[in-house]
Structure formats: structure tokens, C-alpha cells
């Protein structure tokens, strides 16, 4: 059973699977946003991962304690030895 179906079964009020005919990543993301019921959207693609176990708690705290409408994080490219960079260089630069 796919992982999303397991979560959907246990947390139907919070998790749902929306499937459509393939029509591009942007369209799929826009349809997902339109169907979302929450107040926060997390873009986490198939080959992405969060930097650590406390990232979501940190982001939640930022939303609760600042007037931020958008929170972004650093991006570290891995996998190809020729690509080793972090953007932005200063993690607090965009606060």
C-alpha cells in the first residue's frame, strides 16, 4: 500500500490524495493548492528532503511569532560532486 494511502487512512481529516491525468508539474501543484484546506503549503518534491527533524517546528514558530507570509529555506544541491553550493549563503538573509 502506498505511504500516502496509509496516512490517508489514519488521518483522513488532514491527508488526501488528489490524482489527475498528467498535465505538468505546475498544473498539478496549482490544483493541489486549490484543493488544500490548511493555511500553510509546503513544497517538498520527490527528490527533496528537509534538513533536519526540527525544521517544521522552526517554521511554525516563525509564522506564529512574526508577520511572515512566506518562509523559505536554504537550498543545498547534492549528488553531483561538481555541484556543492548553498543558496542563500546566509540563512537569515531573507528574514
C-alpha positions in Angstrom: 0.0 0.0 0.0 1.4 3.4 -0.9 2.6 5.5 2.0 0.1 8.3 1.3 -2.8 5.8 1.4 -1.6 4.7 4.9 -1.6 8.3 6.1 -5.0 9.0 4.4 -6.5 6.0 6.3 -5.3 7.2 9.7 -5.7 10.9 9.2 -8.5 11.4 6.6 -9.3 14.9 8.0 -5.7 16.1 7.3 -4.4 14.0 4.4 -5.9 13.3 1.0 -4.6 12.0 -2.3 -5.6 14.0 -5.4 -5.0 12.2 -8.7 -5.4 13.7 -12.2 -4.3 12.8 -15.7 -0.7 14.0 -16.2 -0.7 17.6 -17.4 2.6 19.1 -16.0 4.1 19.7 -12.6 2.9 23.4 -12.3 -0.7 22.5 -13.1 -0.6 19.6 -10.5 0.9 22.0 -7.9 -1.8 24.6 -8.6 -4.6 22.0 -8.3 -3.1 20.8 -5.1 -3.1 24.3 -3.7 -6.7 24.9 -4.8 -7.8 21.7 -3.0 -5.8 22.4 0.2 -7.7 23.1 3.3 -4.9 24.3 5.6 -3.2 27.6 6.0 0.3 26.6 5.1 1.6 25.0 1.9 4.9 23.0 1.9 6.6 22.4 -1.4 8.6 19.2 -1.0 9.2 17.4 -4.2 10.1 13.8 -4.8 13.9 14.3 -4.6 13.7 16.9 -1.8 14.1 16.4 1.9 14.0 18.6 5.0 17.4 19.5 6.5 16.5 18.0 9.9 13.8 16.9 12.3 13.2 20.3 13.8 12.7 22.3 10.5 8.9 22.2 10.6 8.8 23.3 14.3 11.1 26.2 13.5 8.9 27.3 10.5 5.8 27.0 12.6 7.4 29.3 15.3 8.3 31.8 12.6 4.7 32.0 11.4 3.5 32.4 15.0 6.0 35.0 16.1 6.5 37.1 13.0 4.3 38.7 10.3 5.9 36.4 7.7 3.5 35.3 4.9 6.2 33.2 3.2 9.1 31.3 4.7 11.9 29.9 2.5 14.9 27.9 3.5 18.4 27.3 2.2 18.8 25.0 -0.8 21.8 22.6 -0.8 22.4 20.8 -4.1 23.9 17.3 -3.6 24.6 14.2 -5.6 27.0 15.6 -8.3 30.4 16.3 -6.9 30.7 19.3 -9.2 27.6 20.9 -7.6 28.2 21.8 -4.0 26.6 25.1 -3.1 24.1 26.6 -0.7 21.6 29.3 -1.5 21.3 31.8 0.0 24.7 31.9 1.7 23.3 33.4 4.9 20.4 31.5 6.3 19.0 34.7 7.9 19.5 36.9 4.9 15.8 36.7 3.7 14.1 37.0 7.1 
